[in-house]
C-alpha cells in the first residue's frame, strides 16, 4: 500500500463544494497506485471520505485513476499519518440520508422523504427489480446506493438515531424485545443487494 498527502491549492469547482476552499487530499492506494481510501479536507473545515464501498455521493467521489508514482512521490506520507487523519477527521457522509426532526419517528430516511432506509432495503430485497422499484418510488440511483451502503456498513449504529428502522432487528434490540416477523437483519440483505448489482 502507498500513502500520500497532496494539497491542491485550488477549490473543487463544483456546485456543491466549490465555495469550501482549497483541498488537501489523503490517499491510500493499492500496489498499482489505484486509490482505495481517500480523505479530502477543505479549507473551511469540511471533509469527505471515500473508499471502495462508499465510493461516491453528490459532494465528490473516490479518484478513479491510478496515481502517477513519480508525480506523487514528493507527497508520500507514512501509513500512521494517513490512519491518524482518517480516524480523527469527521467527514460528511451519506448526504441523502437523514434522521430526526420528528419525521418517521426519527428513523434513518431519505432527505425530504418519509421513506426509511429499512423500507428501501426491504422493497428491493423482495421485489428483485431495482428499475421498477426506482421508478415506482421515484428514487435516484444515488439514493438507492447510499441507502444500501448506509445499512450494510451499520452507519445507523454510529449515528444513533432516535429509532432504528422499524423492520430491522436493530430496532428489536433497541426496544429490548424479541424480533417480530417483519424484523430481519436488513444489513445482510443490503450486502446481498450490493453484490448483486453494480452501483
C-alpha positions as CSV (number, residue, x, y, z in Angstrom):
1,X,0.0,0.0,0.0
2,X,1.1,3.6,-0.6
3,X,0.1,6.7,1.2
4,X,0.1,10.3,0.1
5,X,-1.0,13.8,1.3
6,X,-1.4,16.3,-1.5
7,X,-2.5,19.9,-1.2
8,X,-4.2,21.0,-4.4
9,X,-4.1,24.8,-3.9
10,X,-7.5,25.1,-5.5
11,X,-11.2,24.6,-4.9
12,X,-13.2,21.7,-6.3
13,X,-15.0,24.0,-8.7
14,X,-18.2,22.0,-8.2
15,X,-21.6,23.5,-7.3
16,X,-21.7,21.5,-4.0
17,X,-18.2,22.2,-2.7
18,X,-16.8,25.0,-4.8
19,X,-17.1,27.5,-2.0
20,X,-15.5,25.3,0.7
21,X,-12.0,26.5,-0.3
22,X,-8.7,24.7,-1.2
23,X,-8.4,20.9,-0.8
24,X,-5.8,18.7,0.8
25,X,-6.3,15.1,-0.2
26,X,-5.0,12.0,1.6
27,X,-4.8,8.8,-0.4
28,X,-4.3,5.2,0.4
29,X,-3.5,3.2,-2.8
30,X,-3.0,-0.4,-3.7
31,X,0.2,-1.8,-5.2
32,X,-0.8,-0.5,-8.6
33,X,-1.4,3.0,-7.2
34,X,-5.2,3.0,-7.5
35,X,-6.8,4.8,-4.5
36,X,-8.7,2.5,-2.2
37,X,-9.4,5.2,0.5
38,X,-9.4,8.9,0.1
39,X,-9.9,11.8,2.6
40,X,-10.5,15.3,1.2
41,X,-10.1,18.1,3.8
42,X,-11.3,21.6,2.7
43,X,-10.1,25.0,3.9
44,X,-13.4,25.7,5.7
45,X,-13.0,22.5,7.8
46,X,-15.4,20.3,5.9
47,X,-14.1,16.8,5.0
48,X,-15.2,14.0,2.7
49,X,-14.2,10.3,3.0
50,X,-14.5,7.7,0.2
51,X,-13.5,4.0,-0.1
52,X,-14.1,1.1,-2.4
53,X,-17.6,0.5,-0.9
54,X,-18.7,4.1,-0.3
55,X,-17.2,5.5,-3.4
56,X,-19.3,8.4,-4.4
57,X,-22.0,10.9,-3.3
58,X,-23.3,14.3,-4.5
59,X,-20.2,16.0,-3.0
60,X,-17.5,14.0,-4.6
61,X,-16.0,10.6,-5.4
62,X,-13.1,8.3,-4.9
63,X,-10.4,9.1,-7.5
64,X,-10.9,6.5,-10.3
65,X,-7.4,6.6,-11.9
66,X,-4.0,5.3,-10.8
67,X,-1.8,8.0,-9.3
68,X,1.5,8.7,-11.1
69,X,4.1,7.4,-8.6
70,X,6.8,9.9,-9.9
71,X,4.5,12.9,-9.6
72,X,3.2,11.8,-6.1
73,X,6.5,10.7,-4.6
74,X,7.1,14.2,-3.1
75,X,3.7,13.9,-1.3
76,X,4.4,10.4,0.3
77,X,3.4,10.0,4.0
78,X,3.5,7.1,6.4
79,X,0.7,4.7,7.0
80,X,0.5,6.0,10.5
81,X,-0.1,9.6,9.4
82,X,-2.8,8.5,7.0
83,X,-4.6,6.4,9.6
84,X,-4.4,9.2,12.1
85,X,-6.0,11.6,9.6
86,X,-8.6,9.1,8.6
87,X,-9.7,8.1,12.1
88,X,-9.6,11.6,13.6
89,X,-11.3,13.6,10.8
90,X,-15.0,13.9,11.0
91,X,-16.4,13.7,7.5
92,X,-19.7,14.4,5.7
93,X,-21.1,11.1,4.5
94,X,-24.5,9.9,3.2
95,X,-25.9,13.3,2.4
96,X,-29.1,11.6,1.1
97,X,-29.8,10.1,4.5
98,X,-31.1,12.0,7.5
99,X,-32.9,11.2,10.8
100,X,-34.7,13.2,13.4
101,X,-36.8,16.2,13.0
102,X,-39.9,14.4,14.2
103,X,-40.3,12.7,10.9
104,X,-40.7,8.9,10.5
105,X,-40.3,8.6,14.3
106,X,-36.6,9.5,14.0
107,X,-35.7,6.6,11.8
108,X,-32.9,6.9,9.1
109,X,-34.7,8.1,6.0
110,X,-34.2,9.8,2.6
111,X,-33.8,13.5,2.9
112,X,-37.1,15.2,2.1
113,X,-39.0,11.9,2.2
114,X,-40.6,9.7,4.8
115,X,-39.2,6.6,3.1
116,X,-36.9,4.9,5.6
117,X,-33.6,3.1,4.8
118,X,-35.1,-0.2,6.1
119,X,-38.1,0.2,3.8
120,X,-35.9,0.7,0.8
121,X,-33.9,-2.4,1.6
122,X,-37.0,-4.5,2.2
123,X,-38.7,-3.4,-1.0
124,X,-35.6,-4.0,-3.1
125,X,-35.0,-7.4,-1.4
126,X,-38.5,-8.7,-2.0
127,X,-39.2,-7.1,-5.4
128,X,-35.9,-8.0,-7.1
129,X,-36.3,-5.5,-9.9
130,X,-34.4,-2.4,-9.0
131,X,-35.5,-0.5,-12.1
132,X,-39.2,-0.9,-11.2
133,X,-38.6,0.0,-7.6
134,X,-36.7,3.1,-8.5
135,X,-39.5,4.1,-11.0
136,X,-42.4,3.3,-8.6
137,X,-40.9,5.2,-5.7
138,X,-39.1,7.9,-7.7
139,X,-35.7,7.0,-6.4
140,X,-32.4,8.0,-7.9
141,X,-29.5,5.6,-8.3
142,X,-27.6,7.6,-5.7
143,X,-30.4,7.4,-3.1
144,X,-30.6,3.7,-3.5
145,X,-26.8,3.3,-3.4
146,X,-26.5,5.4,-0.2
147,X,-29.3,3.5,1.5
148,X,-27.7,0.2,0.8
149,X,-24.2,1.3,1.9
150,X,-25.7,3.1,5.0
151,X,-27.4,-0.1,6.0
152,X,-24.6,-2.6,5.1
153,X,-21.9,-0.6,6.9
154,X,-24.0,-0.1,10.1
155,X,-23.9,3.6,9.9
156,X,-27.0,3.9,12.0
157,X,-25.1,2.3,14.9
158,X,-22.7,5.3,14.7
159,X,-25.4,7.9,14.1
160,X,-27.6,6.6,16.9
161,X,-30.9,7.9,15.6
162,X,-33.9,8.3,17.9
163,X,-35.2,5.0,16.5
164,X,-33.6,2.4,14.2
165,X,-35.7,1.2,11.2
166,X,-38.9,-0.4,12.4
167,X,-38.4,-3.6,10.3
168,X,-34.8,-4.3,11.4
169,X,-33.5,-6.4,14.3
170,X,-31.6,-3.4,15.5
171,X,-34.9,-1.9,16.4
172,X,-35.9,-5.0,18.4
173,X,-32.7,-4.8,20.3
174,X,-33.3,-1.1,20.9
175,X,-36.8,-1.9,22.3
176,X,-35.4,-4.8,24.3
177,X,-37.9,-7.1,22.7
178,X,-37.6,-10.3,20.5
179,X,-37.8,-9.6,16.8
180,X,-41.2,-9.9,15.2
181,X,-42.0,-11.5,11.9
182,X,-41.2,-8.2,10.0
183,X,-37.9,-7.5,11.6
184,X,-34.9,-9.1,9.9
185,X,-31.1,-8.4,9.6
186,X,-31.6,-5.7,7.0
187,X,-27.8,-5.1,6.7
188,X,-27.4,-8.7,5.4
189,X,-30.0,-8.0,2.7
190,X,-28.2,-4.8,1.8
191,X,-24.9,-6.7,1.5
192,X,-26.6,-9.1,-0.9
193,X,-28.0,-6.3,-3.0
194,X,-24.7,-4.5,-3.2
195,X,-23.1,-7.7,-4.5
196,X,-25.9,-8.4,-6.9
197,X,-26.0,-5.1,-8.7
198,X,-23.3,-2.7,-10.0
199,X,-23.5,0.7,-8.2
